[in-house]
Structures are given as C-alpha cells and as structure tokens.
Amino acid sequence: MTRKTRLSELVKMPGVGKASGAKKISDIDPHWKDFSALMVALIKYPELLKELPEKVVFAPNQSVVSAIISHERTRILDLIRGKGLPVCEIAKRLDRKQEAVSRDLGILKKFGVIDFEKKGRVKIPVLRRAFAIVPLVARGR
Amino acid sequence: MEHTKEYIHWFDSENRVRVRLRLSGLTVTEFAVNLEARIGGRWVVVARWDCAHGYLHKHQMFADGAWTKEKIKAPYTMTRCMEEILAYIDESWQRLREKYLEVRK
C-alpha cells in the first residue's frame, strides 16, 4: 500500500466509502475545489491568514446568505451597532416578541456575527468585528 | 498568542463544512474539520476530524447521540491530512449523512 493510499484509507470513517452513483460535492458546488484549495493553502502558508477575518462563511447563493441574515436580523444588527441594548429593549424598539428576538440573536451568535457581553445579570448583544459572509458567484456565468 | 480562525462553506442549504484552525502566532497548531447537516430542523455534526490533544482523530456521530472516536496514527503533515479529509468528504458526504441516520443495534 502506498503512503498516499494509506492516508486516504486512514481518514475514512469505518464502513463509509464512496457510494456508487453518489454525487460529489464538487459535482454540485462549483466552489468546492477552491474552498478545499484555500483551506490547504492556509495551513501551508499561514501568513495568508493575516488577510482573512476571524470567521468567514462562504455561502453558495443568496438564499443561504438570507438564511443567516434575514430582514429582521438585519434590523437587529442595525439597532445594536455601537449601542449596548439588552434583548428586552431591542424587542421593544423593534415591536417584536422577546423570544423571537432572542432566537434571532442565538442564530447570529451561532454564526459568529455577534457575541454577548455580561453587564451584571443582563446579557448585551454586541457586534463582532472580524466577520464576513461571502456570497459566491459561479464562474463562467 | 493563540487564536482561532473559522471558515464555513455551505455547499447547499442543508449541508456545510466547517474548518477551524488554531494558531500560535503564524503557525497552525491544530485544525478541526466538521461535516455538518441540517437534519430535523437543526444543525448537527455528522463527522469530525481534528487534531486536538496532539494527535489526529476522527469521530463518526449518530442521530441517537452515540459517536465513535478513532485515533489516526499517521506521520503526515497537516497539509496532507487536510487534503485527504476534504477529498474524502467530497466523495462520501452523502454516505456519511446516511450513516449518521442509521439505526444502531
């Protein structure tokens, strides 16, 4: 067994090989190979990391971007930018239910768009600086 | 100073790959690769490869909450490991997702 073959076997999950007829990611996503190459390059040439934000979401189309940043979430981001508003105040200003605002904030936190700072017993959502969502555009179209 | 960088690639609206790189200065000291899928309305980790604790290992997750962990004894560079893991995910993401949903005996 060659060194190359051995590593490709080692990374496989037990009993999970390629299914015949299964689609590869690279068959359905024209950006997959670029993403893979970028990840490998970042390890090999870590100085490239200086140019990238702390967190990047590569989204293949606008619907994925919208799933993260919906209209309501954009309103929340506009409101909390530079202000230290608690969730209840955000809900009040946006005329929304606090549970709904909390849910949206949870999603934004999950994607690293915001973080929470504690002020006493109150959690204040704050924007994280180093974040980017990159909507990708297929080449050759 | 140690810090982490994270890159998430959605290859469709139900599936994505998350790569996390841990750095010390300008050296990558650890990485983790997650294959994640939206199943039953929530995002779950289907499979994971990482080199936390100083060695490379792989985790297969299951819908019932179980998971397996296996050490990969491989004297390869992180670059080579990342290449092979991403190539494997490219080919086998659907099978990995199916495996996650398998009913275990």
Interface residues (C-beta under 8 A of the other chain):
Chain A: R6 L7 S8 L10 V11 K12 M13 P14 G15 V16 G17 K18 A19 A22 K23 K24 I25 S26 I28 D29 H31 W32 F35 S36 L38 M39 V40 L42 I43 K44 P46 E47 L49 K50 L52 E54 K55 V56 V57 F58 A59 P60 S63 V64 A67 K110 F111 G112
Chain B: H3 T4 K5 E6 Y7 I8 H9 W10 F11 D12 S13 V17 V19 L21 L23 L26 T27 V28 F31 W43 A47 W49 K58 Q60 T68 E70 I72 K73 A74 Y76 M78 T79 R80 C81 M82 E83 E84 I85 L86 A87 Y88 I89 D90 E91 S92 W93 Q94 R95 L96 K99
